[in-house]
Amino acid sequence: MNYKIAGAIKKNRKNFIIFILLWLFIAIVLLAPFAHSTYIAKQSGTMDLSLFLETFGTSIVQPFSALGSVFSEGASGTYISTLIVVTIFYAIFFFIGFAKSAPKNEYTDIEHGSSDWSEHGEQYKVLDKNKGIILAENNYLPVNKRGNVNVLVVGRFRFR
């Protein structure tokens, strides 16, 4: 199971940074104007849609001043509750994508024919690391080995 988590983290390193930057963008540019406009529109006791749309239109153009207004006018409770709800949904979608990007098995993304399947030099019990018939990088089939040294090469040569 550990290989799935490690593989998903390795595959999604760049996505973590994008996730954080997108969350900051949503929190500042979209949620601050929304929370400020909602707070202003509900001050009369009921939700005034025309006041909400008017305030939201001016707030979204200047998101940093809207963020300052959220805290200076007392709308921080609305902002924080909205931020928590959006963050929970955002995190759920991110973790679904993270889980789907996990490798299906231990050998995903390992080159076929490489020695990545072995650990701690155990391939050198059979192979040689310096000379012989080339099998992979730093892996040679020794020609002075007793027994069968037949090699099947699958692939093709490309000449340019």
N, CA and C atoms as a LAMMPS dump frame, in Angstrom:
ITEM: TIMESTEP
0
ITEM: NUMBER OF ATOMS
480
ITEM: BOX BOUNDS ff ff ff
-5.0000000000000000e+02 5.0000000000000000e+02
-5.0000000000000000e+02 5.0000000000000000e+02
-5.0000000000000000e+02 5.0000000000000000e+02
ITEM: ATOMS id mol type element x y z
1 1 1 N 0.823 -1.198 0
2 1 2 C 0 0 0
3 1 3 C 0.861 1.253 0
4 2 1 N 2.026 1.162 0.605
5 2 2 C 2.91 2.318 0.683
6 2 3 C 3.365 2.782 -0.697
7 3 1 N 3.525 1.851 -1.629
8 3 2 C 3.947 2.228 -2.967
9 3 3 C 2.897 3.086 -3.657
10 4 1 N 1.631 2.905 -3.329
11 4 2 C 0.578 3.722 -3.949
12 4 3 C 0.67 5.168 -3.484
13 5 1 N 0.861 5.373 -2.194
14 5 2 C 0.969 6.73 -1.668
15 5 3 C 2.236 7.399 -2.171
16 6 1 N 3.356 6.672 -2.129
17 6 2 C 4.624 7.236 -2.6
18 6 3 C 4.567 7.548 -4.093
19 7 1 N 3.961 6.659 -4.877
20 7 2 C 3.838 6.899 -6.313
21 7 3 C 2.937 8.076 -6.631
22 8 1 N 1.849 8.21 -5.888
23 8 2 C 0.93 9.338 -6.113
24 8 3 C 1.59 10.659 -5.723
25 9 1 N 2.346 10.67 -4.64
26 9 2 C 3.044 11.894 -4.24
27 9 3 C 4.105 12.267 -5.276
28 10 1 N 4.84 11.277 -5.754
29 10 2 C 5.873 11.54 -6.759
30 10 3 C 5.26 12.08 -8.053
31 11 1 N 4.124 11.54 -8.428
32 11 2 C 3.474 11.948 -9.667
33 11 3 C 2.812 13.328 -9.555
34 12 1 N 2.415 13.731 -8.346
35 12 2 C 1.627 14.95 -8.161
36 12 3 C 2.359 16.079 -7.466
37 13 1 N 3.672 16.086 -7.458
38 13 2 C 4.416 17.159 -6.78
39 13 3 C 4.044 18.536 -7.315
40 14 1 N 3.987 18.671 -8.611
41 14 2 C 3.643 19.962 -9.217
42 14 3 C 2.177 20.309 -8.95
43 15 1 N 1.343 19.296 -8.889
44 15 2 C -0.083 19.545 -8.656
45 15 3 C -0.36 20.081 -7.264
46 16 1 N 0.482 19.752 -6.278
47 16 2 C 0.306 20.302 -4.933
48 16 3 C 0.465 21.814 -4.954
49 17 1 N 1.461 22.298 -5.659
50 17 2 C 1.693 23.746 -5.74
51 17 3 C 0.533 24.422 -6.47
52 18 1 N 0.095 23.816 -7.559
53 18 2 C -1.041 24.367 -8.3
54 18 3 C -2.287 24.36 -7.428
55 19 1 N -2.487 23.303 -6.642
56 19 2 C -3.625 23.21 -5.733
57 19 3 C -3.621 24.364 -4.74
58 20 1 N -2.48 24.641 -4.141
59 20 2 C -2.385 25.713 -3.144
60 20 3 C -2.605 27.083 -3.788
61 21 1 N -1.994 27.321 -4.945
62 21 2 C -2.166 28.618 -5.615
63 21 3 C -3.607 28.84 -6.06
64 22 1 N -4.244 27.803 -6.557
65 22 2 C -5.641 27.929 -6.975
66 22 3 C -6.552 28.16 -5.775
67 23 1 N -6.26 27.51 -4.66
68 23 2 C -7.051 27.725 -3.453
69 23 3 C -6.899 29.165 -2.962
70 24 1 N -5.666 29.706 -2.998
71 24 2 C -5.458 31.101 -2.607
72 24 3 C -6.21 32.056 -3.531
73 25 1 N -6.187 31.771 -4.82
74 25 2 C -6.912 32.595 -5.783
75 25 3 C -8.41 32.596 -5.478
76 26 1 N -8.952 31.407 -5.227
77 26 2 C -10.378 31.308 -4.92
78 26 3 C -10.692 32.039 -3.62
79 27 1 N -9.839 31.879 -2.61
80 27 2 C -10.094 32.483 -1.297
81 27 3 C -10.042 33.999 -1.349
82 28 1 N -9.136 34.561 -2.142
83 28 2 C -8.986 36.018 -2.163
84 28 3 C -9.868 36.662 -3.224
85 29 1 N -9.8 36.157 -4.442
86 29 2 C -10.451 36.835 -5.563
87 29 3 C -11.947 36.534 -5.657
88 30 1 N -12.374 35.361 -5.233
89 30 2 C -13.787 35.025 -5.37
90 30 3 C -14.561 35.063 -4.049
91 31 1 N -13.998 34.467 -3
92 31 2 C -14.754 34.354 -1.757
93 31 3 C -14.817 35.642 -0.953
94 32 1 N -13.747 36.43 -0.968
95 32 2 C -13.782 37.694 -0.219
96 32 3 C -14.861 38.635 -0.775
97 33 1 N -14.943 38.862 -2.084
98 33 2 C -16.045 39.685 -2.592
99 33 3 C -17.422 39.071 -2.336
100 34 1 N -17.514 37.74 -2.441
101 34 2 C -18.797 37.074 -2.196
102 34 3 C -19.241 37.26 -0.744
103 35 1 N -18.319 37.045 0.207
104 35 2 C -18.669 37.187 1.628
105 35 3 C -18.996 38.64 1.97
106 36 1 N -18.227 39.58 1.417
107 36 2 C -18.483 41.002 1.669
108 36 3 C -19.847 41.4 1.116
109 37 1 N -20.165 40.984 -0.088
110 37 2 C -21.444 41.324 -0.719
111 37 3 C -22.612 40.677 0.013
112 38 1 N -22.434 39.444 0.455
113 38 2 C -23.488 38.765 1.206
114 38 3 C -23.75 39.472 2.527
115 39 1 N -22.696 39.873 3.2
116 39 2 C -22.838 40.568 4.479
117 39 3 C -23.558 41.903 4.304
118 40 1 N -23.171 42.66 3.279
119 40 2 C -23.798 43.96 3.009
120 40 3 C -25.273 43.776 2.634
121 41 1 N -25.565 42.773 1.808
122 41 2 C -26.935 42.561 1.336
123 41 3 C -27.854 42.061 2.444
124 42 1 N -27.322 41.398 3.474
125 42 2 C -28.15 40.867 4.561
126 42 3 C -28.269 41.817 5.744
127 43 1 N -27.697 43.005 5.682
128 43 2 C -27.749 43.927 6.816
129 43 3 C -29.164 44.431 7.094
130 44 1 N -30.002 44.478 6.094
131 44 2 C -31.378 44.945 6.301
132 44 3 C -32.277 43.861 6.899
133 45 1 N -31.757 42.666 7.075
134 45 2 C -32.534 41.568 7.646
135 45 3 C -32.892 40.519 6.621
136 46 1 N -33.143 40.915 5.386
137 46 2 C -33.417 39.967 4.306
138 46 3 C -32.348 40.138 3.241
139 47 1 N -32.244 39.156 2.408
140 47 2 C -31.241 39.204 1.341
141 47 3 C -31.739 40.09 0.213
142 48 1 N -31.046 41.201 -0.019
143 48 2 C -31.387 42.126 -1.101
144 48 3 C -30.52 41.769 -2.308
145 49 1 N -31.102 41.11 -3.304
146 49 2 C -30.352 40.597 -4.444
147 49 3 C -29.741 41.717 -5.274
148 50 1 N -30.45 42.808 -5.491
149 50 2 C -29.899 43.905 -6.301
150 50 3 C -28.701 44.551 -5.597
151 51 1 N -28.771 44.709 -4.277
152 51 2 C -27.634 45.251 -3.525
153 51 3 C -26.464 44.276 -3.54
154 52 1 N -26.779 42.961 -3.458
155 52 2 C -25.734 41.942 -3.528
156 52 3 C -24.998 42.008 -4.864
157 53 1 N -25.745 42.047 -5.965
158 53 2 C -25.123 42.072 -7.293
159 53 3 C -24.327 43.355 -7.516
160 54 1 N -24.828 44.459 -7.051
161 54 2 C -24.114 45.732 -7.194
162 54 3 C -22.806 45.718 -6.388
163 55 1 N -22.889 45.268 -5.148
164 55 2 C -21.691 45.213 -4.295
165 55 3 C -20.701 44.18 -4.809
166 56 1 N -21.203 43.03 -5.263
167 56 2 C -20.326 41.983 -5.786
168 56 3 C -19.594 42.449 -7.041
169 57 1 N -20.284 43.177 -7.913
170 57 2 C -19.65 43.69 -9.133
171 57 3 C -18.508 44.646 -8.844
172 58 1 N -18.689 45.511 -7.84
173 58 2 C -17.599 46.444 -7.502
174 58 3 C -16.512 45.757 -6.685
175 59 1 N -16.879 44.763 -5.878
176 59 2 C -15.889 44.086 -5.025
177 59 3 C -14.989 43.149 -5.812
178 60 1 N -15.528 42.525 -6.836
179 60 2 C -14.729 41.553 -7.574
180 60 3 C -13.64 42.231 -8.402
181 61 1 N -13.84 43.497 -8.734
182 61 2 C -12.827 44.253 -9.482
183 61 3 C -11.641 44.57 -8.579
184 62 1 N -11.904 44.787 -7.296
185 62 2 C -10.849 45.1 -6.321
186 62 3 C -10.905 44.081 -5.182
187 63 1 N -10.365 42.873 -5.415
188 63 2 C -10.526 41.811 -4.41
189 63 3 C -9.76 42.072 -3.112
190 64 1 N -8.624 42.741 -3.173
191 64 2 C -7.858 42.973 -1.949
192 64 3 C -8.535 44.007 -1.049
193 65 1 N -9.164 45.021 -1.653
194 65 2 C -9.919 45.961 -0.828
195 65 3 C -11.17 45.282 -0.265
196 66 1 N -11.749 44.351 -0.993
197 66 2 C -12.891 43.593 -0.476
198 66 3 C -12.458 42.713 0.688
199 67 1 N -11.256 42.132 0.587
200 67 2 C -10.734 41.325 1.688
201 67 3 C -10.506 42.185 2.926
202 68 1 N -9.991 43.39 2.731
203 68 2 C -9.83 44.321 3.856
204 68 3 C -11.173 44.739 4.432
205 69 1 N -12.148 44.944 3.567
206 69 2 C -13.485 45.326 4.029
207 69 3 C -14.155 44.214 4.814
208 70 1 N -13.855 42.979 4.458
209 70 2 C -14.431 41.838 5.169
210 70 3 C -14.056 41.911 6.644
211 71 1 N -12.788 42.197 6.92
212 71 2 C -12.334 42.214 8.302
213 71 3 C -12.622 43.543 9
214 72 1 N -12.649 44.634 8.265
215 72 2 C -12.894 45.926 8.909
216 72 3 C -14.381 46.172 9.191
217 73 1 N -15.269 45.615 8.374
218 73 2 C -16.699 45.841 8.554
219 73 3 C -17.393 44.757 9.38
220 74 1 N -16.646 43.744 9.792
221 74 2 C -17.235 42.71 10.643
222 74 3 C -17.844 41.541 9.904
223 75 1 N -17.48 41.336 8.666
224 75 2 C -18.017 40.216 7.879
225 75 3 C -17.096 39.01 7.922
226 76 1 N -16.191 38.974 8.901
227 76 2 C -15.212 37.879 8.943
228 76 3 C -15.873 36.538 9.239
229 77 1 N -16.95 36.528 9.998
230 77 2 C -17.661 35.271 10.267
231 77 3 C -18.235 34.678 8.993
232 78 1 N -18.83 35.519 8.163
233 78 2 C -19.37 35.057 6.881
234 78 3 C -18.255 34.553 5.981
235 79 1 N -17.142 35.277 5.953
236 79 2 C -15.999 34.888 5.114
237 79 3 C -15.421 33.556 5.567
238 80 1 N -15.22 33.391 6.855
239 80 2 C -14.594 32.168 7.36
240 80 3 C -15.509 30.96 7.16
241 81 1 N -16.795 31.107 7.406
242 81 2 C -17.705 29.976 7.198
243 81 3 C -17.781 29.597 5.713
244 82 1 N -17.803 30.586 4.838
245 82 2 C -17.811 30.31 3.399
246 82 3 C -16.496 29.663 2.97
247 83 1 N -15.397 30.144 3.529
248 83 2 C -14.08 29.585 3.209
249 83 3 C -13.965 28.134 3.668
250 84 1 N -14.499 27.811 4.818
251 84 2 C -14.441 26.431 5.312
252 84 3 C -15.239 25.495 4.411
253 85 1 N -16.44 25.904 4.013
254 85 2 C -17.276 25.057 3.152
255 85 3 C -16.602 24.832 1.796
256 86 1 N -16.096 25.898 1.196
257 86 2 C -15.441 25.774 -0.115
258 86 3 C -14.17 24.946 0.002
259 87 1 N -13.41 25.105 1.075
260 87 2 C -12.183 24.339 1.274
261 87 3 C -12.478 22.854 1.428
262 88 1 N -13.538 22.508 2.131
263 88 2 C -13.898 21.094 2.291
264 88 3 C -14.241 20.468 0.941
265 89 1 N -15.071 21.139 0.138
266 89 2 C -15.403 20.607 -1.185
267 89 3 C -14.177 20.554 -2.098
268 90 1 N -13.345 21.558 -2.028
269 90 2 C -12.131 21.611 -2.853
270 90 3 C -11.183 20.481 -2.474
271 91 1 N -11.023 20.24 -1.172
272 91 2 C -10.137 19.169 -0.712
273 91 3 C -10.675 17.796 -1.102
274 92 1 N -11.996 17.625 -1.058
275 92 2 C -12.575 16.34 -1.456
276 92 3 C -12.281 16.053 -2.921
277 93 1 N -12.477 17.039 -3.782
278 93 2 C -12.186 16.832 -5.204
279 93 3 C -10.697 16.606 -5.446
280 94 1 N -9.843 17.302 -4.707
281 94 2 C -8.402 17.102 -4.871
282 94 3 C -8.002 15.692 -4.451
283 95 1 N -8.519 15.206 -3.336
284 95 2 C -8.139 13.875 -2.873
285 95 3 C -8.711 12.771 -3.751
286 96 1 N -9.842 13.014 -4.375
287 96 2 C -10.343 12.043 -5.351
288 96 3 C -9.385 11.954 -6.533
289 97 1 N -8.942 13.1 -7.041
290 97 2 C -7.959 13.101 -8.131
291 97 3 C -6.64 12.503 -7.704
292 98 1 N -6.225 12.771 -6.468
293 98 2 C -4.981 12.218 -5.939
294 98 3 C -5.064 10.696 -5.858
295 99 1 N -6.197 10.173 -5.389
296 99 2 C -6.369 8.726 -5.282
297 99 3 C -6.422 8.068 -6.655
298 100 1 N -7.03 8.738 -7.624
299 100 2 C -7.101 8.163 -8.97
300 100 3 C -5.747 8.165 -9.683
301 101 1 N -4.831 9.036 -9.258
302 101 2 C -3.524 9.085 -9.908
303 101 3 C -2.521 8.124 -9.283
304 102 1 N -2.921 7.398 -8.252
305 102 2 C -2.022 6.434 -7.615
306 102 3 C -1.727 5.296 -8.588
307 103 1 N -0.522 4.749 -8.533
308 103 2 C -0.188 3.646 -9.435
309 103 3 C -1.055 2.414 -9.152
310 104 1 N -1.328 1.661 -10.191
311 104 2 C -2.195 0.496 -10.056
312 104 3 C -1.485 -0.687 -9.392
313 105 1 N -0.176 -0.794 -9.619
314 105 2 C 0.597 -1.855 -8.982
315 105 3 C 2.016 -1.36 -8.714
316 106 1 N 2.812 -2.214 -8.1
317 106 2 C 4.169 -1.83 -7.706
318 106 3 C 5.077 -1.516 -8.885
319 107 1 N 4.793 -2.086 -10.029
320 107 2 C 5.697 -1.999 -11.167
321 107 3 C 5.276 -0.956 -12.191
322 108 1 N 4.327 -0.099 -11.852
323 108 2 C 3.916 0.97 -12.746
324 108 3 C 5.073 1.945 -12.92
325 109 1 N 5.309 2.376 -14.128
326 109 2 C 6.367 3.326 -14.494
327 109 3 C 7.775 2.78 -14.325
328 110 1 N 7.936 1.483 -14.195
329 110 2 C 9.266 0.891 -14.183
330 110 3 C 9.518 0.348 -15.585
331 111 1 N 10.638 0.706 -16.135
332 111 2 C 10.97 0.308 -17.498
333 111 3 C 11.132 -1.207 -17.566
334 112 1 N 10.499 -1.806 -18.554
335 112 2 C 10.666 -3.239 -18.757
336 112 3 C 12.078 -3.494 -19.261
337 113 1 N 12.746 -4.439 -18.683
338 113 2 C 14.107 -4.754 -19.086
339 113 3 C 15.139 -4.026 -18.25
340 114 1 N 14.724 -3.227 -17.318
341 114 2 C 15.694 -2.55 -16.465
342 114 3 C 15.9 -3.354 -15.193
343 115 1 N 16.831 -2.94 -14.399
344 115 2 C 17.11 -3.653 -13.157
345 115 3 C 16.407 -3.008 -11.983
346 116 1 N 15.39 -2.193 -12.248
347 116 2 C 14.678 -1.541 -11.156
348 116 3 C 13.869 -2.525 -10.322
349 117 1 N 13.675 -3.73 -10.818
350 117 2 C 12.943 -4.753 -10.084
351 117 3 C 13.756 -5.317 -8.946
352 118 1 N 15.071 -5.168 -8.987
353 118 2 C 15.935 -5.757 -7.963
354 118 3 C 16.34 -4.714 -6.939
355 119 1 N 16.744 -5.186 -5.78
356 119 2 C 17.15 -4.286 -4.704
357 119 3 C 18.507 -4.705 -4.165
358 120 1 N 19.288 -3.746 -3.769
359 120 2 C 20.564 -3.947 -3.088
360 120 3 C 21.544 -4.806 -3.888
361 121 1 N 21.548 -4.675 -5.2
362 121 2 C 22.519 -5.352 -6.047
363 121 3 C 22.287 -6.83 -6.235
364 122 1 N 21.078 -7.32 -5.976
365 122 2 C 20.842 -8.754 -6.104
366 122 3 C 20.898 -9.23 -7.555
367 123 1 N 20.777 -8.321 -8.524
368 123 2 C 20.864 -8.744 -9.919
369 123 3 C 22.282 -9.141 -10.29
370 124 1 N 23.27 -8.701 -9.508
371 124 2 C 24.652 -9.015 -9.848
372 124 3 C 25.052 -10.425 -9.428
373 125 1 N 24.126 -11.171 -8.81
374 125 2 C 24.383 -12.594 -8.572
375 125 3 C 24.346 -13.338 -9.904
376 126 1 N 23.547 -12.824 -10.84
377 126 2 C 23.408 -13.446 -12.153
378 126 3 C 24.138 -12.628 -13.21
379 127 1 N 24.058 -11.308 -13.115
380 127 2 C 24.606 -10.421 -14.122
381 127 3 C 25.94 -9.852 -13.679
382 128 1 N 26.591 -9.152 -14.599
383 128 2 C 27.849 -8.468 -14.306
384 128 3 C 27.599 -6.979 -14.468
385 129 1 N 28.277 -6.17 -13.684
386 129 2 C 28.034 -4.737 -13.787
387 129 3 C 29.044 -4.037 -14.701
388 130 1 N 30.066 -4.74 -15.2
389 130 2 C 31.121 -4.072 -15.97
390 130 3 C 31.24 -4.522 -17.418
391 131 1 N 31.132 -5.818 -17.721
392 131 2 C 31.405 -6.266 -19.093
393 131 3 C 30.532 -7.451 -19.456
394 132 1 N 30.318 -7.607 -20.747
395 132 2 C 29.522 -8.704 -21.261
396 132 3 C 28.544 -8.183 -22.297
397 133 1 N 27.463 -8.91 -22.493
398 133 2 C 26.431 -8.526 -23.443
399 133 3 C 25.504 -7.523 -22.749
400 134 1 N 25.305 -6.364 -23.372
401 134 2 C 24.519 -5.297 -22.756
402 134 3 C 23.05 -5.707 -22.673
403 135 1 N 22.513 -5.65 -21.471
404 135 2 C 21.085 -5.905 -21.267
405 135 3 C 20.354 -4.618 -20.928
406 136 1 N 20.925 -3.823 -20.055
407 136 2 C 20.36 -2.544 -19.641
408 136 3 C 21.52 -1.711 -19.119
409 137 1 N 21.235 -0.493 -18.723
410 137 2 C 22.287 0.37 -18.204
411 137 3 C 22.897 -0.267 -16.957
412 138 1 N 24.21 -0.438 -16.962
413 138 2 C 24.971 -1.041 -15.867
414 138 3 C 24.597 -2.494 -15.597
415 139 1 N 24.053 -3.188 -16.568
416 139 2 C 23.727 -4.604 -16.437
417 139 3 C 24.182 -5.334 -17.69
418 140 1 N 25.097 -6.262 -17.511
419 140 2 C 25.644 -7.029 -18.613
420 140 3 C 25.503 -8.507 -18.299
421 141 1 N 25.254 -9.308 -19.323
422 141 2 C 25.241 -10.754 -19.184
423 141 3 C 26.657 -11.234 -19.436
424 142 1 N 27.315 -11.816 -18.45
425 142 2 C 28.706 -12.223 -18.651
426 142 3 C 28.804 -13.353 -19.677
427 143 1 N 29.82 -13.265 -20.545
428 143 2 C 29.995 -14.279 -21.581
429 143 3 C 30.789 -15.471 -21.062
430 144 1 N 31.476 -15.341 -19.956
431 144 2 C 32.249 -16.447 -19.413
432 144 3 C 31.452 -17.219 -18.355
433 145 1 N 30.162 -17.034 -18.328
434 145 2 C 29.277 -17.689 -17.366
435 145 3 C 28.98 -19.108 -17.829
436 146 1 N 28.916 -20.035 -16.899
437 146 2 C 28.55 -21.407 -17.246
438 146 3 C 27.046 -21.482 -17.454
439 147 1 N 26.61 -22.283 -18.352
440 147 2 C 25.187 -22.467 -18.592
441 147 3 C 24.724 -21.683 -19.804
442 148 1 N 23.474 -21.428 -19.866
443 148 2 C 22.837 -20.799 -21.021
444 148 3 C 23.088 -19.29 -20.995
445 149 1 N 23.703 -18.782 -22.055
446 149 2 C 23.912 -17.344 -22.192
447 149 3 C 23.201 -16.81 -23.433
448 150 1 N 22.177 -17.525 -23.889
449 150 2 C 21.407 -17.046 -25.028
450 150 3 C 20.628 -15.8 -24.635
451 151 1 N 20.534 -14.867 -25.6
452 151 2 C 19.844 -13.612 -25.342
453 151 3 C 18.822 -13.401 -26.442
454 152 1 N 17.607 -13.089 -26.057
455 152 2 C 16.558 -12.737 -27.008
456 152 3 C 16.394 -11.231 -26.961
457 153 1 N 16.606 -10.575 -28.102
458 153 2 C 16.461 -9.123 -28.181
459 153 3 C 15.128 -8.823 -28.847
460 154 1 N 14.294 -8.088 -28.131
461 154 2 C 12.993 -7.71 -28.657
462 154 3 C 13.035 -6.216 -28.899
463 155 1 N 12.714 -5.8 -30.088
464 155 2 C 12.752 -4.388 -30.416
465 155 3 C 13.273 -4.185 -31.817
466 156 1 N 13.734 -2.989 -32.094
467 156 2 C 14.251 -2.709 -33.418
468 156 3 C 15.337 -1.652 -33.321
469 157 1 N 16.119 -1.6 -34.37
470 157 2 C 17.141 -0.581 -34.467
471 157 3 C 16.603 0.559 -35.308
472 158 1 N 16.943 1.768 -34.929
473 158 2 C 16.553 2.925 -35.733
474 158 3 C 17.82 3.613 -36.211
475 159 1 N 17.894 3.801 -37.513
476 159 2 C 19.037 4.491 -38.101
477 159 3 C 18.567 5.823 -38.613
478 160 1 N 19.351 6.86 -38.373
479 160 2 C 18.996 8.184 -38.857
480 160 3 C 20.013 8.662 -39.825
